[in-house]
Amino acid sequence: MTEIIRIQNVPGAAEAVGAIIATSFHEQEISAWMIPSDDDRRQVMPPFFSMATESALVHGEVHATADMTAVAVWFHKGVEPLPEIPGRDARVAELAGPHAERIGRMGEEMDKRHPHEPHHYLAFLAVLPGHQRQRTGTRLLQGYHRGLDEAGIPAYLEASSTHSRRLYLRHGYQDLGDPIFMPGGPPMFPMWRPPNP
């Protein structure tokens, strides 16, 4: 059983994590809604997820299995809003082209629902195809949740499918309001996990 490591903010780290997320999320309904073209998805998603990971390496933490088959990207959310990624809109427009509008619209809807109280935000939990359903995601969650519980810190996420929602329900998350519906797209499920003393 491979160990869990914390990814350090070193050159190439964000790109390596972004590639894992992009590969893991390629077939998801929400990914296909954002970027319908399969070829465009392969081109746009790795740098898009790398950009988010860059920010998490500064404003949160990124954990992975030592064999780099699974990653969890967390942000530490205080009283203030999560920091903006410098030049985010311009970078998304450059890398996503005609898909930038949908990516931006989804981000706006997610921002509207994001809780204001301090918590840790699980932006991405990704396991490479061929390594899924082996409890790898569960191990990444359990280790991090132990630390949150000891510190009395809640967690928040948006489950991107009914399958992932079921996983998170098993780990103590609860639905937080109604699902987020994008026009013509699948639902996303805002979920909150209170600390478990």
C-alpha positions in Angstrom: 0.0 0.0 0.0 1.6 3.2 -1.2 2.1 6.0 1.4 0.4 9.4 1.3 2.8 12.4 0.8 2.4 16.2 0.8 3.4 17.8 -2.5 5.9 20.5 -2.1 5.7 23.8 -4.1 8.6 23.1 -6.4 9.0 23.6 -10.2 6.8 21.1 -12.1 4.7 20.1 -9.1 1.5 21.9 -10.2 1.8 20.6 -13.7 2.2 17.0 -12.5 -0.8 17.3 -10.3 -2.8 19.1 -13.0 -2.2 16.2 -15.4 -3.4 13.6 -12.9 -6.6 15.6 -12.3 -7.2 16.2 -16.0 -6.8 12.5 -16.8 -9.0 11.4 -13.9 -11.8 13.9 -14.8 -11.6 13.6 -18.6 -14.8 11.4 -18.9 -16.8 13.2 -16.2 -20.1 14.7 -17.3 -19.3 18.1 -16.0 -16.0 18.1 -17.9 -17.8 17.2 -21.1 -20.3 20.0 -20.4 -17.5 22.6 -19.9 -15.5 21.4 -22.9 -17.6 19.2 -25.2 -14.7 18.4 -27.7 -12.7 15.4 -26.5 -9.5 16.8 -28.2 -10.0 20.2 -26.7 -10.5 18.7 -23.3 -7.2 16.9 -23.5 -5.5 20.2 -24.4 -7.3 22.6 -22.0 -7.8 20.6 -18.8 -4.1 19.9 -17.8 -3.1 23.6 -17.7 -6.4 24.6 -16.2 -6.1 22.2 -13.3 -2.4 23.1 -13.0 -3.3 26.7 -12.5 -5.7 25.9 -9.6 -3.0 23.6 -8.1 -0.5 26.4 -8.2 -2.8 28.4 -6.0 -3.5 25.5 -3.6 0.3 25.0 -3.1 0.4 28.5 -1.8 -3.0 28.9 0.0 -3.6 25.3 1.1 -2.0 21.9 0.6 -1.9 19.1 -1.9 -1.6 15.5 -0.9 -0.9 12.5 -3.2 -0.1 8.8 -3.1 3.6 8.3 -3.4 3.1 6.6 -6.7 1.2 9.7 -8.0 -1.9 7.8 -8.9 -4.2 9.9 -6.8 -4.2 13.5 -5.5 -6.3 15.7 -3.2 -6.2 19.5 -3.6 -7.2 21.5 -0.5 -7.5 25.2 0.1 -7.5 26.7 3.6 -10.5 29.1 3.7 -10.5 31.7 6.5 -13.0 34.5 7.1 -11.9 36.3 3.9 -12.7 34.9 0.4 -10.3 32.6 -1.2 -7.5 34.6 -2.9 -7.9 35.3 -6.6 -5.5 33.5 -8.9 -3.4 36.4 -10.4 -4.6 37.0 -14.0 -7.0 34.1 -13.8 -9.6 35.3 -16.3 -6.9 36.2 -18.9 -5.1 32.9 -18.4 -8.4 30.9 -18.7 -9.3 32.9 -21.9 -5.9 32.2 -23.4 -5.8 28.4 -22.6 -9.5 27.6 -23.0 -10.5 29.9 -26.0 -14.2 29.4 -26.8 -14.7 27.3 -23.7 -13.7 30.0 -21.3 -17.2 31.3 -21.0 -18.6 28.0 -19.7 -15.7 27.6 -17.3 -16.2 31.1 -16.0 -20.0 30.6 -15.6 -19.4 27.4 -13.6 -16.9 29.2 -11.4 -19.4 32.0 -10.8 -22.1 29.6 -9.7 -19.8 27.7 -7.4 -18.6 31.0 -5.9 -22.2 32.1 -5.1 -22.7 28.9 -3.0 -19.3 28.8 -1.3 -19.8 29.1 2.5 -18.3 32.2 4.2 -17.3 30.6 7.6 -13.7 29.3 7.9 -13.2 25.7 6.6 -10.9 23.7 4.4 -12.1 23.4 0.8 -11.6 20.2 -1.2 -11.3 21.5 -4.7 -10.3 18.2 -6.3 -10.0 14.6 -5.4 -8.7 12.6 -8.4 -7.7 9.0 -8.9 -6.3 7.9 -12.2 -8.3 5.4 -14.2 -7.1 1.9 -13.5 -6.5 2.8 -9.8 -10.1 3.7 -9.0 -12.4 1.7 -6.7 -9.3 0.6 -4.6 -10.1 2.8 -1.7 -7.3 5.2 -2.6 -9.5 8.3 -2.5 -10.8 7.0 0.9 -7.3 6.9 2.2 -6.6 10.4 1.1 -9.8 11.7 2.7 -9.4 9.8 6.0 -5.9 11.0 6.6 -6.8 14.6 6.0 -10.1 14.4 7.9 -8.3 13.2 11.0 -6.3 16.4 11.1 -9.4 18.5 10.5 -11.3 16.7 13.3 -8.4 17.2 15.8 -8.3 20.9 15.0 -12.2 21.3 15.0 -12.2 22.5 11.4 -15.1 21.8 9.0 -14.7 20.9 5.3 -16.6 21.9 2.1 -16.7 20.5 -1.5 -18.8 20.3 -4.6 -19.4 16.6 -5.6 -19.3 16.5 -9.4 -21.4 13.3 -9.8 -23.9 11.2 -7.9 -21.2 8.6 -7.5 -18.8 11.0 -5.8 -21.6 12.4 -3.7 -22.2 8.9 -2.3 -18.5 8.6 -1.5 -18.6 11.8 0.4 -21.8 11.0 2.3 -19.9 7.9 3.6 -17.2 10.2 4.9 -19.4 12.5 7.0 -20.4 15.1 4.4 -24.0 16.4 4.2 -25.8 18.1 1.3 -25.6 21.9 1.7 -28.7 23.2 0.0 -29.9 22.3 -3.5 -27.6 21.0 -6.2 -26.0 23.5 -8.6 -27.4 23.1 -12.1 -25.6 24.5 -15.1 -27.8 25.1 -18.2 -27.9 21.8 -20.0 -25.3 20.3 -17.7 -25.2 17.8 -14.9 -25.8 18.7 -11.2 -23.1 19.4 -8.8 -23.7 18.8 -5.1 -22.4 21.4 -2.5 -21.5 19.4 0.6 -20.4 20.3 4.2 -18.6 18.1 6.7 -18.7 19.3 10.3 -15.7 18.2 12.4 -16.1 14.9 14.1 -14.8 15.2 17.7 
